Amino acid sequence: MEAISVFDIFKIGVGPSSSHTLGPWRAARQFLAKHPDIQAIEHVEVHLFGSLAKTGKGHGTDIAVQLGLMDFDPEYFDVDSLGTVISDVEISRQLIVRDEHQFTFDPTTDIVFHMSESLPFHPNAVTFKSNLFEETYYSVGGGFVVTENEELSDKRTVTLPHHTNCAEDIKRECAANKLSIAEMVFRNELAWRTEDQINARLDQIWHTMLECLYRGCHTEGILPGGLNVVRRAAKKNREQIGDVPYKSQEQWCEAIQHLFVDFDDVVNWISTFALAVNEENAAFGRVVTAPTNGAAGVIPAVMLYAYLFKKASQEQLREFMLVAGEIGSLFKKGATISAAMGGCMAEIGVSSAMAAAGLTHILGGSTDQVLMAAEISMEHHLGMTCDPILGLVQVPCIERNTMGAMKAITAANMAITSDPSKAKVSLDDVIKTMWDTAKDMNSKYKETSEGGLATNISVLVPEC
Ligand code: SF4
């Protein structure tokens, strides 16, 4: 099985979706890079299939492929310029690649949504056709992209000191080498990067999350897409902390720490944090895929809870991400992190299991307790459907992150006070069950907006 780095799970990108925005964006860049001579491109067509067609509009897939074909890097793209860049394309009907070359592209006719066609390999398929050649890519969740003829396109041929394809492997490796999960993962990461590079990247991921939390807690307004969802995080932030303009994230964090908080306040803050990130995600903001964008709020919310209310240190936050990333990769290897394959349990469920494990580790849990926390959290997300209204990553997605965060904290608290040797269900059992459930789940509950809330909410149902 493939080697997956923590930094494959945590990627800096742009909202609202890892599979429908980030994946197609990366696929477009890969397609572009396969042209030995960019200048020879005269025209490109984009064909979206399956879930990418059905919810692509709401998830910004059409926007993502244009940005990818212009070779913008999602990690560094100036999200504030998005509206201008896309409206320039609409007006000029030209895509400009790296200021080096431009070719004709009319988004209204050159992006084709094949609403009733799905390709057999994976429901998230996109075919790019230029005047020179064509290629089909599959966005398999979490921003990962594969072609039909290769395995994971960003697969590395590295030899890791600790091979872990399931929870039993983690237990064995940690016990045999007397390592915590964080230490074991860190050793594996050294196969890709130096110690300093790993720590610097972990800190960059955390600071990107913190920026997103801060921005989300200080931005009012209506989310784009037509559902007219009012942003709530800034109002909740103001109600709890007062209407004070903080100049930096550090000042804001300090102010929260100095508040007197009871249980209800803590719960309210956790919800505020999760809402903040996912409102930013829905507004095409800068987010960290964790392990997806629809579920991007769970882990930052639990990490900020740990930082502010459990006094987690910088080193502990790094370890949180190492442990959480390892749990995310187990789900990717043994089941899926794609909602188009497994519904929302593959997004919110996995992020909640990751957060539960990370939190349990920094609270002092043993290896078995960390794995137990991940198991408890996923066990109570099994069967969760993906049914985004209007195909937007807003309802039920944004609130669902608050629930994922709370379940993670509950699971961590249960695991840390339990004896895992008495547990009836293992993490491997629950991963297998998740995959079995995913395969049985009706396709209308897998990111198609053809069932569930997406078809039943009263504002969309015509009056009798
Ligand atoms: S319902 Fe869940 S899986 Fe589906 S788009 Fe929303 S967050 Fe993602």
Residues whose N, C-alpha, C, O or C-beta is under 5 A from the ligand:
A	BS01	SF4	G294 A295 A339 G343 C344 E347 T385 C386 D387 P388 V393 C397
